Amino acid sequence: MTSQLVLELPHIPALGGEDFLVSASNAQAARLVESWPDWAGPICIIAGPEGSGKTHLVNVWRARSGASAFAADAIGEALKAVLTMPGPVAIEDADAGSLDEHAAFHLLNLARERRFDVLITGRMPPGVWDIALPDLRSRLRSAALVEIEEPDDALLRAVLVKLFDDRQLAVVPGLIDYIMPRMERSMAGAAFAVEALDRAALAERKGVTRPLAAKVLGERKPSAGDKAPE
């Protein structure tokens, strides 16, 4: 029954066979990835908060394009790779504060010169990134940009069911409706709530019930320091 609930939303497969659930909040980013190779230009940027599915979309794009993926602090390695053999490349978390700006500028220039595509992700749009190199700022601001918005109710419900299903936890009737108003309304908040309930269920050797949810979600709320997968 849980998979039926998840599949109420459109979905696209990623590396590893997982599905990316699509709703109004992330549909533009999903369309960008699915429209490859018919991009208007060689450089595209996806911006969105932690846990919003940016890495998942990178994996979708890698499956479609054969691209290599590099963290922002390894952009020098990405530059070496395309100098040897030009091809699609993804740079993740470019606004994490460890970007080699000169290497990034050369990479984007090579993409235009040698006609390969670059997909960049970050938590914020490039206009607010801390970039000192004027030429790089110009390149980034001229790139195609899509932003993932905060998740809507439909997406949050489907993600909660999927997270429970991934952990092989049964979703009892009414549980999702009970959790929704008692958790942080974000993808990270959904991941935190399910993880906390899973831990509590294991500790008490019982299923995830509404009374357990009331106990767990009433004890501690997600904070800015809580981490969830991208």
C-alpha positions as CSV (number, residue, x, y, z in Angstrom):
1,M,0.0,0.0,0.0
2,T,2.9,2.4,0.7
3,S,4.2,2.1,-2.9
4,Q,0.7,3.0,-4.2
5,L,0.7,6.2,-2.2
6,V,4.2,7.1,-3.4
7,L,3.3,6.6,-7.0
8,E,0.4,9.1,-6.8
9,L,3.1,11.6,-7.7
10,P,5.0,11.5,-11.0
11,H,8.5,10.2,-10.6
12,I,11.7,9.8,-12.5
13,P,14.4,7.1,-11.9
14,A,17.9,7.9,-10.7
15,L,21.1,6.0,-10.4
16,G,20.6,3.0,-8.0
17,G,17.0,2.6,-9.1
18,E,15.6,5.1,-6.7
19,D,12.7,7.5,-7.8
20,F,12.7,11.3,-7.6
21,L,9.2,12.4,-6.7
22,V,7.9,15.3,-8.7
23,S,5.5,18.0,-7.5
24,A,4.9,21.7,-8.2
25,S,7.8,22.6,-5.9
26,N,10.5,20.8,-7.9
27,A,8.8,20.3,-11.3
28,Q,10.9,23.0,-13.0
29,A,14.2,21.4,-11.9
30,A,13.0,17.9,-13.0
31,R,12.0,19.3,-16.4
32,L,15.5,20.8,-16.8
33,V,17.2,17.5,-16.2
34,E,14.8,15.6,-18.4
35,S,15.2,18.1,-21.2
36,W,18.9,17.3,-21.6
37,P,20.5,17.4,-24.2
38,D,18.2,20.1,-25.5
39,W,19.5,22.8,-23.2
40,A,19.6,26.4,-24.4
41,G,23.2,26.7,-23.2
42,P,26.0,24.6,-21.8
43,I,25.7,25.7,-18.2
44,C,22.7,25.1,-15.9
45,I,22.3,25.6,-12.2
46,I,19.9,24.0,-9.7
47,A,19.5,25.8,-6.4
48,G,17.5,24.5,-3.5
49,P,17.7,23.9,0.3
50,E,19.3,21.0,2.1
51,G,17.5,17.8,1.5
52,S,15.5,19.1,-1.5
53,G,16.8,16.4,-3.9
54,K,19.7,18.2,-5.7
55,T,22.0,15.2,-5.6
56,H,19.2,12.9,-6.6
57,L,18.6,15.1,-9.7
58,V,22.4,15.1,-10.4
59,N,22.2,11.3,-10.4
60,V,19.2,11.4,-12.8
61,W,21.2,13.6,-15.1
62,R,24.2,11.3,-14.8
63,A,22.1,8.3,-15.8
64,R,20.9,10.2,-18.9
65,S,24.1,11.9,-19.9
66,G,27.0,9.7,-18.7
67,A,28.3,12.7,-16.8
68,S,30.9,12.6,-14.1
69,A,30.2,14.3,-10.7
70,F,32.5,16.2,-8.5
71,A,32.2,18.1,-5.2
72,A,33.0,21.8,-5.3
73,D,36.3,21.3,-3.5
74,A,37.3,18.8,-6.2
75,I,36.7,21.1,-9.2
76,G,40.4,21.0,-10.0
77,E,40.0,17.3,-10.7
78,A,36.9,18.0,-12.8
79,L,39.0,20.5,-14.9
80,K,41.7,17.9,-15.4
81,A,39.2,15.3,-16.5
82,V,37.6,17.5,-19.2
83,L,41.0,18.7,-20.4
84,T,41.8,15.0,-21.1
85,M,38.4,14.0,-22.4
86,P,35.6,16.7,-22.7
87,G,32.3,15.4,-21.5
88,P,29.3,16.3,-19.3
89,V,30.2,17.1,-15.7
90,A,28.3,18.0,-12.5
91,I,29.6,20.2,-9.8
92,E,27.8,19.8,-6.5
93,D,27.4,22.3,-3.6
94,A,29.2,25.1,-5.4
95,D,28.3,27.6,-2.7
96,A,29.7,25.5,0.1
97,G,32.7,27.9,0.5
98,S,35.5,25.8,-0.9
99,L,35.3,26.6,-4.6
100,D,38.5,27.2,-6.6
101,E,37.2,30.1,-8.5
102,H,39.9,30.1,-11.2
103,A,39.4,26.4,-11.9
104,A,35.7,27.0,-12.0
105,F,36.1,29.9,-14.5
106,H,38.3,27.8,-16.8
107,L,35.9,24.8,-16.6
108,L,33.0,27.0,-17.7
109,N,35.0,28.5,-20.5
110,L,36.0,25.0,-21.7
111,A,32.3,24.0,-21.7
112,R,31.6,26.8,-24.1
113,E,34.6,26.2,-26.3
114,R,34.5,22.4,-26.4
115,R,30.7,22.1,-26.4
116,F,30.0,20.0,-23.3
117,D,27.5,20.6,-20.6
118,V,27.9,21.5,-16.9
119,L,25.3,21.1,-14.2
120,I,26.0,23.0,-11.0
121,T,24.1,22.7,-7.7
122,G,24.0,25.0,-4.7
123,R,21.7,25.9,-1.8
124,M,21.3,29.5,-2.9
125,P,21.1,31.1,-6.4
126,P,24.5,32.2,-7.8
127,G,23.6,35.9,-7.4
128,V,24.2,35.6,-3.6
129,W,27.3,33.3,-3.7
130,D,30.5,34.7,-2.2
131,I,32.4,34.9,-5.5
132,A,35.4,37.3,-5.7
133,L,36.3,36.7,-9.3
134,P,34.3,39.1,-11.5
135,D,34.5,37.0,-14.7
136,L,33.2,33.9,-12.8
137,R,30.4,35.9,-11.3
138,S,29.4,37.0,-14.8
139,R,29.5,33.4,-16.2
140,L,27.4,32.1,-13.3
141,R,24.8,34.8,-13.6
142,S,24.4,34.2,-17.3
143,A,23.7,30.5,-16.8
144,A,20.3,29.0,-16.8
145,L,18.9,28.8,-13.3
146,V,16.1,26.8,-11.7
147,E,15.2,26.9,-8.0
148,I,13.6,24.2,-6.0
149,E,11.0,25.7,-3.7
150,E,10.0,24.5,-0.3
151,P,8.0,21.2,-0.6
152,D,4.2,21.3,-0.9
153,D,1.9,19.1,1.1
154,A,1.6,16.5,-1.7
155,L,5.4,16.1,-1.9
156,L,5.9,16.0,1.8
157,R,3.2,13.3,2.2
158,A,4.7,11.2,-0.5
159,V,8.2,11.6,0.8
160,L,7.2,10.5,4.3
161,V,5.6,7.4,2.9
162,K,8.6,6.6,0.8
163,L,11.0,7.2,3.8
164,F,8.9,4.8,5.9
165,D,8.8,2.3,3.0
166,D,12.6,2.5,2.6
167,R,13.0,1.5,6.2
168,Q,10.4,-1.3,5.8
169,L,8.1,0.4,8.4
170,A,4.4,0.0,8.0
171,V,2.3,3.2,7.7
172,V,-0.8,2.8,9.8
173,P,-3.9,4.7,8.9
174,G,-3.8,8.3,9.9
175,L,-0.1,8.4,10.8
176,I,1.0,10.7,7.9
177,D,-1.8,13.1,8.7
178,Y,-0.7,13.1,12.4
179,I,3.0,13.7,11.6
180,M,2.6,16.5,9.0
181,P,1.6,19.4,11.4
182,R,4.1,18.2,14.0
183,M,7.3,18.2,12.0
184,E,9.4,20.9,10.4
185,R,7.9,21.4,6.9
186,S,10.9,20.6,4.9
187,M,12.6,17.5,3.3
188,A,15.2,17.6,6.1
189,G,12.3,17.7,8.6
190,A,10.6,14.7,7.0
191,A,13.9,12.7,7.1
192,F,14.5,13.7,10.7
193,A,11.0,12.6,11.8
194,V,11.1,9.2,10.1
195,E,14.6,8.5,11.5
196,A,13.5,9.5,15.0
197,L,10.4,7.3,14.8
198,D,12.4,4.4,13.5
199,R,14.9,4.6,16.4
200,A,12.1,4.8,18.9
201,A,10.3,1.8,17.4
202,L,13.5,-0.2,17.5
203,A,14.2,0.8,21.1
204,E,10.7,-0.1,22.3
205,R,10.4,-3.1,20.0
206,K,7.1,-2.0,18.6
207,G,5.7,-0.6,15.3
208,V,5.4,3.0,14.5
209,T,2.0,4.0,16.0
210,R,0.2,7.3,16.6
211,P,1.0,7.2,20.3
212,L,4.7,6.6,19.6
213,A,4.6,9.5,17.1
214,A,3.0,11.7,19.8
215,K,5.7,10.7,22.3
216,V,8.7,11.2,19.9
217,L,7.6,14.3,18.1
218,G,6.6,15.9,21.3
219,E,10.1,15.3,22.9
220,R,12.2,17.2,20.4
221,K,11.7,19.3,17.3
222,P,14.2,19.4,14.4
223,S,16.7,22.2,14.6
224,A,19.0,23.9,12.1
225,G,21.8,21.5,13.0
226,D,19.9,18.4,12.0
227,K,21.3,16.8,8.9
228,A,19.4,14.9,6.1
229,P,20.6,13.4,2.9
230,E,20.7,15.7,-0.2
